[in-house]
Amino acid sequence: MFLNKEEKTKKKVIDMENKVDKISETTTIKGSIVSLSNIRVDGSIIGDISCEGKVILGESGSIKGNINSNEASIEGKVEGNLIISDFLYIKPTANITGDVKTPKIAIEKGAIFNSTCTMSDTHKSKDTSNKSLNNIDGDIKK
């Protein structure tokens, strides 16, 4: 079967979503990583990760560098800034030090989160900035 250019691109994206690049516990990488698919780190990375999929940092994994990805699930140690465009999930064994920017975050009990977190809600109504609470009796004025 022949696919047009758009269909080939969609197929490639779907194929990448199902793949996971793995870095095992016995591996240390010094340098930056760029991945189109998901990446799982159980070893050590000294450098930045840029990933179009999901970064999964296992409990034995550590990253000393910045993470930029669509999603992330953190169980290990991160020393660096995280820019996550969709969802950041921080598990109980996680230890994060650095600045975090994400629209959605979940932090489980037990996680160490020594970070400044900036969140933005793109669905928030801009109309709310025109409201003020000026009356003592609680009436809202526009």
N, C-alpha and C positions, 0 to 999 in steps of 0.2 A: 504494500500500500504506500502511496506517495503522500507526503505531508507538505503543506505549504509552510512558509517561514514562520507564521504565527503559531501554527500547530506544533512545529518543532520546538519553538521557544517554550510553549506551555509544557510539552513533554519533558524537556530538560529541567524545568523548574520542579515538576512533580518528582522526577528521578532524584534530584538533589535533596528534596525534603525527606526522602526515605533513606538517605545515606547518612552514616555517622563516621566521621574521622575519629580515631581513638588514639590517645596517648597513654600508654600503660604506666603502672606504678614505678617501674624500673627505668623510666625514660625522663631525661631532663633536656629541655630545649632552650637554647639561648638565642633569642631573635624573635622577630615578629611573625605572626601567623595570619594568613588571609584564607578564609574558607567560604565557599558558596553553599556548602551543606552544613549539617549539624556537626558539632564537635564535642567529644567527651574527653575530659582531662582527669586522669587518675595519677599522673606523674607531676612533674614540675615544669613550669614555664617562666622564664625570665625574659619578658618582652610583652608586647601588646598583641591582643587578639581582635581581629575584625572578622565578623561572621554574619552572613546573611540569614542564617538559620538560628539554631538554638545552641547556646553554650551550656554544657552540663559539667560542673566541677564536682567530681566525686569526693568522698570524705577524706581520702588520702591525697587528694590533689592540692596543688598550690600554684597561684599565679602572682608574680611580682611584676605588675604592669597593668595597663588599661584594657578594659573589655568594652567593645562596641558591637552590639548584636541586636537582633530582633527580640529574642527571649533569652532568659538565663535561669538556671536552677543551680544554686550554690550550696554545697555541703562542706567544702574545704575552706582553705584560707586564701583570701584575696588582699593584696596590698597594692591598691591603685584605684583609679576612677572607673566607674561603670556608667556607660550610656546605653540604656536598654530601651528600644523604641516601642515595645509592646508590654511585656510582663516580666517582672523579676520575682522569683520565688526563692526565699532564703530559708533553708532547713535548719533544724536544731543544732547541728554540728558545725555550722558555718561560722567563720570569723572574718569580718570585712572591715577594712580600714581604708577610707578614701571617700571621695565625693561620688554621689549616686544621682543620676537623672533618669527618671522613668515615669510613665503615666500611671502604671499599676504595680503594686508591690504587696507581697505577703511575707511576713516574718514570723516564723514559728518560735514558740517558747524555747529558750535555751540558746538561741543564736546570739553571737556577739556582733553588734552592729555599731562600730565606732565611726560613724559617717555623717555627713551632711547630705540630706536627701531633698532633691527638688522634684516636685511633681507638677504636671500640667494636665488640665482636663480640657481637651479640645471641644467637648460637647457642652461646656459651661456657657450659659446664656450671657451675652454681653450686656443685656438689659439690666442685670442686677447692679451694675455699677452706678446707675442713676437713682437708685433707691437710697433713702437715708432715714434713720430713726431719730427724728427731731423732737417728737412729743414725749413727754414724761409718761403719759398714760399708755404708751406703746403703739400708737397709731403709726402706720407706715405711710410716708409721703413720697411721691415720685417727683 
